[in-house]
Amino acid sequence: MTKRCVIPILLLFCGLAIAESAPAAKPKIPAHSKVFLAPMDGFENNLRDAIKAKDVPLEVVADKAQAQYEITGHSTTVKASTAKKAIMWNWHSDEDAAISVTDLKSSEVVYAYEVHKQSSAHGKRSTAEACAKHLKDDAVSGK
């Protein structure tokens, strides 16, 4: 083998070894932390219900002064077009949502998630539940 072939192969194996030894990112939100849901044009109500339904171990508070974290975000709905209804017989809307969780002491964004649901049968409820599920699985420690 020539040096041209050996060096890239060695770099590849070194990169794989480093990637495997890197620790996974640890969840940054302690379980049972108090969170405030910022107004999100009504999506905060769907998210509150989803947090409860998915058993996310966070305490939602009504007063931002009592919270350790704030969840902000937005949600949009694109209704099915006439063509989609006529050609595909699909009346379901497309839903998009994004949330971010901010530590109120440090102002650090500790978690962010974005979801797109194409032809969502349950509208904003589906996107809120996806946000809650990923919040629980990816960001909250001590499930």
C-alpha distance (Angstrom), angle and dihedral (degrees) to the residues before:
residue distance angle dihedral
M1 . . .
T2 3.73 . .
K3 3.78 125.9 .
R4 3.79 88.4 -110.0
C5 3.81 90.9 64.9
V6 3.80 98.8 37.9
I7 3.80 98.4 53.7
P8 3.84 97.0 54.7
I9 3.81 90.3 46.1
L10 3.81 91.7 51.1
L11 3.80 91.0 48.0
L12 3.79 90.2 50.7
F13 3.81 93.3 52.3
C14 3.83 91.9 45.1
G15 3.79 89.9 51.5
L16 3.80 91.9 49.8
A17 3.81 91.7 49.0
I18 3.81 91.6 51.3
A19 3.81 92.5 46.5
E20 3.81 92.0 51.2
S21 3.80 93.8 48.0
A22 3.83 95.0 48.8
P23 3.80 109.9 105.6
A24 3.78 117.9 -118.5
A25 3.79 117.0 -106.8
K26 3.77 109.7 -91.5
P27 3.78 120.9 -132.9
K28 3.78 109.8 -96.7
I29 3.80 102.3 -158.4
P30 3.80 115.5 78.5
A31 3.79 115.7 -135.0
H32 3.80 115.7 -97.8
S33 3.81 92.6 24.6
K34 3.79 116.5 153.0
V35 3.78 114.2 -110.9
F36 3.78 132.1 -172.8
L37 3.80 118.9 -148.0
A38 3.79 109.0 -142.9
P39 3.82 117.4 -143.0
M40 3.82 109.3 -83.9
D41 3.83 103.5 174.0
G42 3.80 91.4 -82.2
F43 3.81 97.0 -44.9
E44 3.82 88.8 105.7
N45 3.82 88.1 70.1
N46 3.81 91.5 53.8
L47 3.81 89.9 46.5
R48 3.83 92.2 48.7
D49 3.82 90.0 52.5
A50 3.82 91.6 46.0
I51 3.82 92.8 50.0
K52 3.79 88.3 54.8
A53 3.83 94.7 42.7
K54 3.81 93.4 49.3
D55 3.82 92.7 45.8
V56 3.80 93.9 -122.8
P57 3.82 104.2 -179.1
L58 3.82 95.4 -126.0
E59 3.77 130.0 112.3
V60 3.80 112.4 -131.3
V61 3.82 111.3 -147.7
A62 3.80 128.8 -167.5
D63 3.82 95.5 -143.6
K64 3.80 118.1 68.1
A65 3.83 90.2 -154.1
Q66 3.83 89.4 65.5
A67 3.82 94.3 49.0
Q68 3.79 130.0 96.3
Y69 3.81 93.2 -164.1
E70 3.78 136.2 29.2
I71 3.78 124.7 -148.3
T72 3.80 115.0 -152.1
G73 3.76 130.5 171.8
H74 3.75 148.3 116.1
S75 3.77 141.5 -112.8
T76 3.79 131.2 -154.2
T77 3.77 132.8 -168.1
V78 3.79 126.5 -156.5
K79 3.79 110.1 -165.3
A80 3.79 119.1 -138.3
S81 3.79 112.2 -89.1
T82 3.77 123.2 -124.4
A83 3.81 89.5 -109.2
K84 3.81 91.5 52.6
K85 3.78 89.9 50.1
A86 3.83 94.9 46.1
I87 3.80 100.0 39.9
M88 3.78 103.4 31.2
W89 3.82 99.3 26.6
N90 3.79 87.4 -130.8
W91 3.80 120.0 138.5
H92 3.81 96.0 171.6
S93 3.79 120.9 117.9
D94 3.80 128.8 -128.7
E95 3.80 112.8 -116.9
D96 3.80 130.9 -160.5
A97 3.78 127.3 -176.6
A98 3.78 137.5 169.0
I99 3.79 131.0 -174.2
S100 3.78 135.4 -177.2
V101 3.79 129.5 -167.9
T102 3.78 117.6 -145.2
D103 3.80 127.0 -165.2
L104 3.80 102.3 -128.7
K105 3.83 93.9 -151.1
S106 3.79 98.5 51.4
S107 3.85 99.2 21.9
E108 3.82 87.1 -131.5
V109 3.79 117.4 147.9
V110 3.80 100.1 -128.7
Y111 3.81 98.5 178.7
A112 3.79 139.1 14.9
Y113 3.78 131.6 178.3
E114 3.78 135.7 177.9
V115 3.80 128.2 -167.5
H116 3.79 136.0 -173.7
K117 3.80 120.1 -165.2
Q118 3.78 114.7 -169.2
S119 3.81 115.1 -154.1
S120 3.79 92.9 -0.1
A121 3.79 112.0 -165.5
H122 3.81 93.6 -164.0
G123 3.81 100.6 39.9
K124 3.78 119.3 -153.2
R125 3.80 91.3 -0.5
S126 3.83 90.1 68.8
T127 3.79 94.3 50.9
A128 3.81 92.5 44.4
E129 3.80 90.7 51.7
A130 3.81 91.0 49.3
C131 3.81 89.9 51.4
A132 3.82 91.6 48.6
K133 3.81 93.6 46.9
H134 3.79 93.4 51.0
L135 3.79 91.6 43.4
K136 3.80 88.9 55.4
D137 3.81 95.6 43.6
D138 3.81 100.0 39.7
A139 3.80 109.1 27.5
V140 3.80 113.6 23.8
S141 3.80 117.0 79.6
G142 3.78 125.1 -149.6
K143 3.80 97.5 32.9
